[in-house]
Amino acid sequence: MEIELTVDGKEIAMNDFVQSILSGTIAGAVEHLHGVDDEWQQISIRINK
């Protein structure tokens, strides 16, 4: 899995460990929601403060 993090338009670099933790956590949570196809290709999340 590949993950990108952008904060206020600035791309934030992450090492492989952080990418693995974030992508696994997000994908694992989303995959258990009703209506999410097992063959999903992309997940997009936007968080506004």
CHARMM-style PDB file with segment names, atoms N, HN, CA, C and O in Angstrom:
ATOM      1  N   MET     1       0.840  -1.176   0.000  1.00  0.00      PROA
ATOM      2  CA  MET     1       0.000   0.000   0.000  1.00  0.00      PROA
ATOM      3  C   MET     1       0.885   1.239   0.000  1.00  0.00      PROA
ATOM      4  O   MET     1       1.986   1.246   0.551  1.00  0.00      PROA
ATOM      5  N   GLU     2       0.383   2.255  -0.616  1.00  0.00      PROA
ATOM      6  HN  GLU     2      -0.511   2.249  -1.064  1.00  0.00      PROA
ATOM      7  CA  GLU     2       1.076   3.541  -0.680  1.00  0.00      PROA
ATOM      8  C   GLU     2       0.197   4.578   0.001  1.00  0.00      PROA
ATOM      9  O   GLU     2      -1.019   4.577  -0.187  1.00  0.00      PROA
ATOM     10  N   ILE     3       0.793   5.456   0.781  1.00  0.00      PROA
ATOM     11  HN  ILE     3       1.781   5.457   0.933  1.00  0.00      PROA
ATOM     12  CA  ILE     3       0.028   6.498   1.464  1.00  0.00      PROA
ATOM     13  C   ILE     3       0.759   7.827   1.315  1.00  0.00      PROA
ATOM     14  O   ILE     3       1.988   7.880   1.364  1.00  0.00      PROA
ATOM     15  N   GLU     4      -0.004   8.893   1.133  1.00  0.00      PROA
ATOM     16  HN  GLU     4      -1.002   8.850   1.092  1.00  0.00      PROA
ATOM     17  CA  GLU     4       0.544  10.244   1.037  1.00  0.00      PROA
ATOM     18  C   GLU     4      -0.107  11.088   2.116  1.00  0.00      PROA
ATOM     19  O   GLU     4      -1.302  10.951   2.381  1.00  0.00      PROA
ATOM     20  N   LEU     5       0.677  11.966   2.743  1.00  0.00      PROA
ATOM     21  HN  LEU     5       1.647  12.078   2.528  1.00  0.00      PROA
ATOM     22  CA  LEU     5       0.162  12.868   3.766  1.00  0.00      PROA
ATOM     23  C   LEU     5       0.446  14.297   3.342  1.00  0.00      PROA
ATOM     24  O   LEU     5       1.592  14.667   3.087  1.00  0.00      PROA
ATOM     25  N   THR     6      -0.608  15.093   3.270  1.00  0.00      PROA
ATOM     26  HN  THR     6      -1.539  14.792   3.477  1.00  0.00      PROA
ATOM     27  CA  THR     6      -0.481  16.511   2.926  1.00  0.00      PROA
ATOM     28  C   THR     6      -1.150  17.320   4.024  1.00  0.00      PROA
ATOM     29  O   THR     6      -2.299  17.060   4.380  1.00  0.00      PROA
ATOM     30  N   VAL     7      -0.437  18.300   4.562  1.00  0.00      PROA
ATOM     31  HN  VAL     7       0.497  18.512   4.273  1.00  0.00      PROA
ATOM     32  CA  VAL     7      -0.972  19.164   5.611  1.00  0.00      PROA
ATOM     33  C   VAL     7      -0.905  20.599   5.114  1.00  0.00      PROA
ATOM     34  O   VAL     7       0.175  21.121   4.835  1.00  0.00      PROA
ATOM     35  N   ASP     8      -2.072  21.234   5.005  1.00  0.00      PROA
ATOM     36  HN  ASP     8      -2.949  20.810   5.231  1.00  0.00      PROA
ATOM     37  CA  ASP     8      -2.182  22.607   4.502  1.00  0.00      PROA
ATOM     38  C   ASP     8      -1.435  22.790   3.178  1.00  0.00      PROA
ATOM     39  O   ASP     8      -0.755  23.794   2.967  1.00  0.00      PROA
ATOM     40  N   GLY     9      -1.576  21.805   2.296  1.00  0.00      PROA
ATOM     41  HN  GLY     9      -2.129  20.990   2.467  1.00  0.00      PROA
ATOM     42  CA  GLY     9      -0.989  21.873   0.966  1.00  0.00      PROA
ATOM     43  C   GLY     9       0.466  21.434   0.883  1.00  0.00      PROA
ATOM     44  O   GLY     9       1.021  21.365  -0.213  1.00  0.00      PROA
ATOM     45  N   LYS    10       1.095  21.137   2.015  1.00  0.00      PROA
ATOM     46  HN  LYS    10       0.644  21.194   2.905  1.00  0.00      PROA
ATOM     47  CA  LYS    10       2.503  20.731   2.032  1.00  0.00      PROA
ATOM     48  C   LYS    10       2.600  19.223   2.213  1.00  0.00      PROA
ATOM     49  O   LYS    10       2.071  18.673   3.179  1.00  0.00      PROA
ATOM     50  N   GLU    11       3.278  18.554   1.279  1.00  0.00      PROA
ATOM     51  HN  GLU    11       3.707  19.001   0.494  1.00  0.00      PROA
ATOM     52  CA  GLU    11       3.439  17.109   1.385  1.00  0.00      PROA
ATOM     53  C   GLU    11       4.434  16.787   2.496  1.00  0.00      PROA
ATOM     54  O   GLU    11       5.525  17.354   2.554  1.00  0.00      PROA
ATOM     55  N   ILE    12       4.040  15.870   3.375  1.00  0.00      PROA
ATOM     56  HN  ILE    12       3.154  15.409   3.327  1.00  0.00      PROA
ATOM     57  CA  ILE    12       4.860  15.481   4.519  1.00  0.00      PROA
ATOM     58  C   ILE    12       5.475  14.113   4.247  1.00  0.00      PROA
ATOM     59  O   ILE    12       4.764  13.150   3.960  1.00  0.00      PROA
ATOM     60  N   ALA    13       6.789  14.033   4.338  1.00  0.00      PROA
ATOM     61  HN  ALA    13       7.367  14.815   4.572  1.00  0.00      PROA
ATOM     62  CA  ALA    13       7.498  12.774   4.106  1.00  0.00      PROA
ATOM     63  C   ALA    13       7.321  11.843   5.301  1.00  0.00      PROA
ATOM     64  O   ALA    13       7.314  12.284   6.451  1.00  0.00      PROA
ATOM     65  N   MET    14       7.177  10.543   5.013  1.00  0.00      PROA
ATOM     66  HN  MET    14       7.183  10.185   4.079  1.00  0.00      PROA
ATOM     67  CA  MET    14       7.053   9.535   6.061  1.00  0.00      PROA
ATOM     68  C   MET    14       7.971   8.370   5.720  1.00  0.00      PROA
ATOM     69  O   MET    14       8.130   8.016   4.552  1.00  0.00      PROA
ATOM     70  N   ASN    15       8.570   7.779   6.742  1.00  0.00      PROA
ATOM     71  HN  ASN    15       8.441   8.066   7.690  1.00  0.00      PROA
ATOM     72  CA  ASN    15       9.390   6.595   6.487  1.00  0.00      PROA
ATOM     73  C   ASN    15       8.487   5.378   6.278  1.00  0.00      PROA
ATOM     74  O   ASN    15       7.276   5.458   6.484  1.00  0.00      PROA
ATOM     75  N   ASP    16       9.070   4.263   5.873  1.00  0.00      PROA
ATOM     76  HN  ASP    16      10.053   4.197   5.706  1.00  0.00      PROA
ATOM     77  CA  ASP    16       8.297   3.053   5.557  1.00  0.00      PROA
ATOM     78  C   ASP    16       7.485   2.556   6.750  1.00  0.00      PROA
ATOM     79  O   ASP    16       6.361   2.082   6.584  1.00  0.00      PROA
ATOM     80  N   PHE    17       8.052   2.665   7.955  1.00  0.00      PROA
ATOM     81  HN  PHE    17       8.965   3.050   8.090  1.00  0.00      PROA
ATOM     82  CA  PHE    17       7.349   2.188   9.146  1.00  0.00      PROA
ATOM     83  C   PHE    17       6.068   2.979   9.375  1.00  0.00      PROA
ATOM     84  O   PHE    17       5.007   2.395   9.597  1.00  0.00      PROA
ATOM     85  N   VAL    18       6.161   4.301   9.324  1.00  0.00      PROA
ATOM     86  HN  VAL    18       7.022   4.775   9.144  1.00  0.00      PROA
ATOM     87  CA  VAL    18       4.987   5.154   9.545  1.00  0.00      PROA
ATOM     88  C   VAL    18       3.954   4.928   8.444  1.00  0.00      PROA
ATOM     89  O   VAL    18       2.758   4.859   8.730  1.00  0.00      PROA
ATOM     90  N   GLN    19       4.392   4.811   7.189  1.00  0.00      PROA
ATOM     91  HN  GLN    19       5.363   4.866   6.956  1.00  0.00      PROA
ATOM     92  CA  GLN    19       3.467   4.535   6.087  1.00  0.00      PROA
ATOM     93  C   GLN    19       2.726   3.220   6.320  1.00  0.00      PROA
ATOM     94  O   GLN    19       1.519   3.136   6.097  1.00  0.00      PROA
ATOM     95  N   SER    20       3.446   2.205   6.766  1.00  0.00      PROA
ATOM     96  HN  SER    20       4.427   2.274   6.947  1.00  0.00      PROA
ATOM     97  CA  SER    20       2.844   0.895   7.010  1.00  0.00      PROA
ATOM     98  C   SER    20       1.813   0.961   8.131  1.00  0.00      PROA
ATOM     99  O   SER    20       0.723   0.402   8.007  1.00  0.00      PROA
ATOM    100  N   ILE    21       2.150   1.637   9.220  1.00  0.00      PROA
ATOM    101  HN  ILE    21       3.035   2.091   9.321  1.00  0.00      PROA
ATOM    102  CA  ILE    21       1.226   1.754  10.352  1.00  0.00      PROA
ATOM    103  C   ILE    21      -0.036   2.515   9.945  1.00  0.00      PROA
ATOM    104  O   ILE    21      -1.146   2.050  10.205  1.00  0.00      PROA
ATOM    105  N   LEU    22       0.122   3.672   9.313  1.00  0.00      PROA
ATOM    106  HN  LEU    22       1.023   4.050   9.102  1.00  0.00      PROA
ATOM    107  CA  LEU    22      -1.044   4.476   8.927  1.00  0.00      PROA
ATOM    108  C   LEU    22      -1.917   3.783   7.891  1.00  0.00      PROA
ATOM    109  O   LEU    22      -3.138   3.729   8.041  1.00  0.00      PROA
ATOM    110  N   SER    23      -1.295   3.253   6.840  1.00  0.00      PROA
ATOM    111  HN  SER    23      -0.304   3.297   6.718  1.00  0.00      PROA
ATOM    112  CA  SER    23      -2.097   2.622   5.786  1.00  0.00      PROA
ATOM    113  C   SER    23      -2.801   1.378   6.305  1.00  0.00      PROA
ATOM    114  O   SER    23      -3.954   1.131   5.951  1.00  0.00      PROA
ATOM    115  N   GLY    24      -2.132   0.595   7.135  1.00  0.00      PROA
ATOM    116  HN  GLY    24      -1.196   0.796   7.423  1.00  0.00      PROA
ATOM    117  CA  GLY    24      -2.759  -0.604   7.693  1.00  0.00      PROA
ATOM    118  C   GLY    24      -3.908  -0.281   8.623  1.00  0.00      PROA
ATOM    119  O   GLY    24      -4.939  -0.953   8.596  1.00  0.00      PROA
ATOM    120  N   THR    25      -3.740   0.737   9.441  1.00  0.00      PROA
ATOM    121  HN  THR    25      -2.902   1.282   9.463  1.00  0.00      PROA
ATOM    122  CA  THR    25      -4.792   1.140  10.378  1.00  0.00      PROA
ATOM    123  C   THR    25      -6.015   1.667   9.642  1.00  0.00      PROA
ATOM    124  O   THR    25      -7.142   1.272   9.940  1.00  0.00      PROA
ATOM    125  N   ILE    26      -5.795   2.551   8.689  1.00  0.00      PROA
ATOM    126  HN  ILE    26      -4.879   2.872   8.447  1.00  0.00      PROA
ATOM    127  CA  ILE    26      -6.910   3.135   7.937  1.00  0.00      PROA
ATOM    128  C   ILE    26      -7.617   2.069   7.100  1.00  0.00      PROA
ATOM    129  O   ILE    26      -8.843   1.962   7.137  1.00  0.00      PROA
ATOM    130  N   ALA    27      -6.855   1.291   6.354  1.00  0.00      PROA
ATOM    131  HN  ALA    27      -5.859   1.378   6.324  1.00  0.00      PROA
ATOM    132  CA  ALA    27      -7.462   0.257   5.505  1.00  0.00      PROA
ATOM    133  C   ALA    27      -8.214  -0.771   6.352  1.00  0.00      PROA
ATOM    134  O   ALA    27      -9.311  -1.192   5.986  1.00  0.00      PROA
ATOM    135  N   GLY    28      -7.634  -1.170   7.470  1.00  0.00      PROA
ATOM    136  HN  GLY    28      -6.743  -0.828   7.767  1.00  0.00      PROA
ATOM    137  CA  GLY    28      -8.285  -2.150   8.335  1.00  0.00      PROA
ATOM    138  C   GLY    28      -9.609  -1.660   8.879  1.00  0.00      PROA
ATOM    139  O   GLY    28     -10.573  -2.421   8.947  1.00  0.00      PROA
ATOM    140  N   ALA    29      -9.666  -0.395   9.266  1.00  0.00      PROA
ATOM    141  HN  ALA    29      -8.883   0.223   9.210  1.00  0.00      PROA
ATOM    142  CA  ALA    29     -10.913   0.167   9.786  1.00  0.00      PROA
ATOM    143  C   ALA    29     -11.960   0.304   8.688  1.00  0.00      PROA
ATOM    144  O   ALA    29     -13.117  -0.067   8.885  1.00  0.00      PROA
ATOM    145  N   VAL    30     -11.562   0.832   7.535  1.00  0.00      PROA
ATOM    146  HN  VAL    30     -10.622   1.133   7.375  1.00  0.00      PROA
ATOM    147  CA  VAL    30     -12.503   1.079   6.439  1.00  0.00      PROA
ATOM    148  C   VAL    30     -13.049  -0.229   5.865  1.00  0.00      PROA
ATOM    149  O   VAL    30     -14.229  -0.304   5.523  1.00  0.00      PROA
ATOM    150  N   GLU    31     -12.217  -1.250   5.756  1.00  0.00      PROA
ATOM    151  HN  GLU    31     -11.258  -1.189   6.034  1.00  0.00      PROA
ATOM    152  CA  GLU    31     -12.646  -2.524   5.176  1.00  0.00      PROA
ATOM    153  C   GLU    31     -13.781  -3.171   5.964  1.00  0.00      PROA
ATOM    154  O   GLU    31     -14.505  -4.001   5.413  1.00  0.00      PROA
ATOM    155  N   HSD    32     -13.955  -2.820   7.227  1.00  0.00      PROA
ATOM    156  HN  HSD    32     -13.366  -2.146   7.674  1.00  0.00      PROA
ATOM    157  CA  HSD    32     -15.001  -3.415   8.046  1.00  0.00      PROA
ATOM    158  C   HSD    32     -16.302  -2.610   8.043  1.00  0.00      PROA
ATOM    159  O   HSD    32     -17.252  -2.973   8.738  1.00  0.00      PROA
ATOM    160  N   LEU    33     -16.355  -1.537   7.279  1.00  0.00      PROA
ATOM    161  HN  LEU    33     -15.583  -1.243   6.714  1.00  0.00      PROA
ATOM    162  CA  LEU    33     -17.576  -0.741   7.194  1.00  0.00      PROA
ATOM    163  C   LEU    33     -18.522  -1.313   6.146  1.00  0.00      PROA
ATOM    164  O   LEU    33     -18.089  -1.802   5.103  1.00  0.00      PROA
ATOM    165  N   HSD    34     -19.825  -1.244   6.439  1.00  0.00      PROA
ATOM    166  HN  HSD    34     -20.177  -0.846   7.286  1.00  0.00      PROA
ATOM    167  CA  HSD    34     -20.829  -1.698   5.474  1.00  0.00      PROA
ATOM    168  C   HSD    34     -20.745  -0.847   4.217  1.00  0.00      PROA
ATOM    169  O   HSD    34     -20.586   0.370   4.304  1.00  0.00      PROA
ATOM    170  N   GLY    35     -20.850  -1.469   3.053  1.00  0.00      PROA
ATOM    171  HN  GLY    35     -20.979  -2.458   2.982  1.00  0.00      PROA
ATOM    172  CA  GLY    35     -20.871  -0.758   1.786  1.00  0.00      PROA
ATOM    173  C   GLY    35     -19.505  -0.631   1.131  1.00  0.00      PROA
ATOM    174  O   GLY    35     -19.407  -0.125   0.013  1.00  0.00      PROA
ATOM    175  N   VAL    36     -18.440  -1.085   1.806  1.00  0.00      PROA
ATOM    176  HN  VAL    36     -18.520  -1.497   2.714  1.00  0.00      PROA
ATOM    177  CA  VAL    36     -17.104  -1.010   1.216  1.00  0.00      PROA
ATOM    178  C   VAL    36     -16.823  -2.332   0.511  1.00  0.00      PROA
ATOM    179  O   VAL    36     -16.845  -3.397   1.128  1.00  0.00      PROA
ATOM    180  N   ASP    37     -16.561  -2.248  -0.776  1.00  0.00      PROA
ATOM    181  HN  ASP    37     -16.543  -1.383  -1.278  1.00  0.00      PROA
ATOM    182  CA  ASP    37     -16.289  -3.422  -1.602  1.00  0.00      PROA
ATOM    183  C   ASP    37     -14.938  -4.023  -1.218  1.00  0.00      PROA
ATOM    184  O   ASP    37     -13.984  -3.293  -0.951  1.00  0.00      PROA
ATOM    185  N   ASP    38     -14.861  -5.342  -1.190  1.00  0.00      PROA
ATOM    186  HN  ASP    38     -15.637  -5.935  -1.407  1.00  0.00      PROA
ATOM    187  CA  ASP    38     -13.601  -6.033  -0.873  1.00  0.00      PROA
ATOM    188  C   ASP    38     -12.496  -5.708  -1.863  1.00  0.00      PROA
ATOM    189  O   ASP    38     -11.316  -5.842  -1.540  1.00  0.00      PROA
ATOM    190  N   GLU    39     -12.861  -5.285  -3.051  1.00  0.00      PROA
ATOM    191  HN  GLU    39     -13.820  -5.176  -3.313  1.00  0.00      PROA
ATOM    192  CA  GLU    39     -11.887  -5.009  -4.107  1.00  0.00      PROA
ATOM    193  C   GLU    39     -11.614  -3.509  -4.257  1.00  0.00      PROA
ATOM    194  O   GLU    39     -11.325  -3.046  -5.361  1.00  0.00      PROA
ATOM    195  N   TRP    40     -11.702  -2.751  -3.173  1.00  0.00      PROA
ATOM    196  HN  TRP    40     -11.937  -3.126  -2.277  1.00  0.00      PROA
ATOM    197  CA  TRP    40     -11.470  -1.308  -3.242  1.00  0.00      PROA
ATOM    198  C   TRP    40     -10.067  -1.026  -3.778  1.00  0.00      PROA
ATOM    199  O   TRP    40      -9.152  -1.835  -3.623  1.00  0.00      PROA
ATOM    200  N   GLN    41      -9.917   0.136  -4.410  1.00  0.00      PROA
ATOM    201  HN  GLN    41     -10.660   0.794  -4.536  1.00  0.00      PROA
ATOM    202  CA  GLN    41      -8.646   0.525  -5.003  1.00  0.00      PROA
ATOM    203  C   GLN    41      -8.034   1.755  -4.338  1.00  0.00      PROA
ATOM    204  O   GLN    41      -6.811   1.891  -4.300  1.00  0.00      PROA
ATOM    205  N   GLN    42      -8.868   2.650  -3.814  1.00  0.00      PROA
ATOM    206  HN  GLN    42      -9.862   2.539  -3.845  1.00  0.00      PROA
ATOM    207  CA  GLN    42      -8.350   3.883  -3.231  1.00  0.00      PROA
ATOM    208  C   GLN    42      -9.276   4.355  -2.119  1.00  0.00      PROA
ATOM    209  O   GLN    42     -10.499   4.286  -2.243  1.00  0.00      PROA
ATOM    210  N   ILE    43      -8.684   4.830  -1.041  1.00  0.00      PROA
ATOM    211  HN  ILE    43      -7.691   4.886  -0.940  1.00  0.00      PROA
ATOM    212  CA  ILE    43      -9.428   5.432   0.076  1.00  0.00      PROA
ATOM    213  C   ILE    43      -8.938   6.873   0.195  1.00  0.00      PROA
ATOM    214  O   ILE    43      -7.731   7.114   0.235  1.00  0.00      PROA
ATOM    215  N   SER    44      -9.846   7.817   0.252  1.00  0.00      PROA
ATOM    216  HN  SER    44     -10.826   7.622   0.220  1.00  0.00      PROA
ATOM    217  CA  SER    44      -9.484   9.223   0.452  1.00  0.00      PROA
ATOM    218  C   SER    44     -10.141   9.715   1.733  1.00  0.00      PROA
ATOM    219  O   SER    44     -11.341   9.529   1.937  1.00  0.00      PROA
ATOM    220  N   ILE    45      -9.346  10.344   2.595  1.00  0.00      PROA
ATOM    221  HN  ILE    45      -8.372  10.495   2.429  1.00  0.00      PROA
ATOM    222  CA  ILE    45      -9.863  10.895   3.843  1.00  0.00      PROA
ATOM    223  C   ILE    45      -9.380  12.335   3.949  1.00  0.00      PROA
ATOM    224  O   ILE    45      -8.200  12.619   3.743  1.00  0.00      PROA
ATOM    225  N   ARG    46     -10.289  13.230   4.267  1.00  0.00      PROA
ATOM    226  HN  ARG    46     -11.247  12.999   4.435  1.00  0.00      PROA
ATOM    227  CA  ARG    46      -9.928  14.637   4.495  1.00  0.00      PROA
ATOM    228  C   ARG    46     -10.370  14.971   5.914  1.00  0.00      PROA
ATOM    229  O   ARG    46     -11.508  14.700   6.296  1.00  0.00      PROA
ATOM    230  N   ILE    47      -9.478  15.553   6.684  1.00  0.00      PROA
ATOM    231  HN  ILE    47      -8.553  15.774   6.374  1.00  0.00      PROA
ATOM    232  CA  ILE    47      -9.785  15.960   8.051  1.00  0.00      PROA
ATOM    233  C   ILE    47      -9.604  17.476   8.117  1.00  0.00      PROA
ATOM    234  O   ILE    47      -8.527  17.999   7.832  1.00  0.00      PROA
ATOM    235  N   ASN    48     -10.681  18.173   8.501  1.00  0.00      PROA
ATOM    236  HN  ASN    48     -11.556  17.748   8.733  1.00  0.00      PROA
ATOM    237  CA  ASN    48     -10.632  19.632   8.663  1.00  0.00      PROA
ATOM    238  C   ASN    48     -10.717  19.971  10.143  1.00  0.00      PROA
ATOM    239  O   ASN    48     -11.513  19.388  10.878  1.00  0.00      PROA
ATOM    240  N   LYS    49      -9.911  20.893  10.565  1.00  0.00      PROA
ATOM    241  HN  LYS    49      -9.264  21.367   9.967  1.00  0.00      PROA
ATOM    242  CA  LYS    49      -9.892  21.299  11.975  1.00  0.00      PROA
ATOM    243  C   LYS    49     -10.660  22.590  12.154  1.00  0.00      PROA
ATOM    244  OT1 LYS    49     -10.761  23.098  13.270  1.00  0.00      PROA
TER     245      LYS     49
END
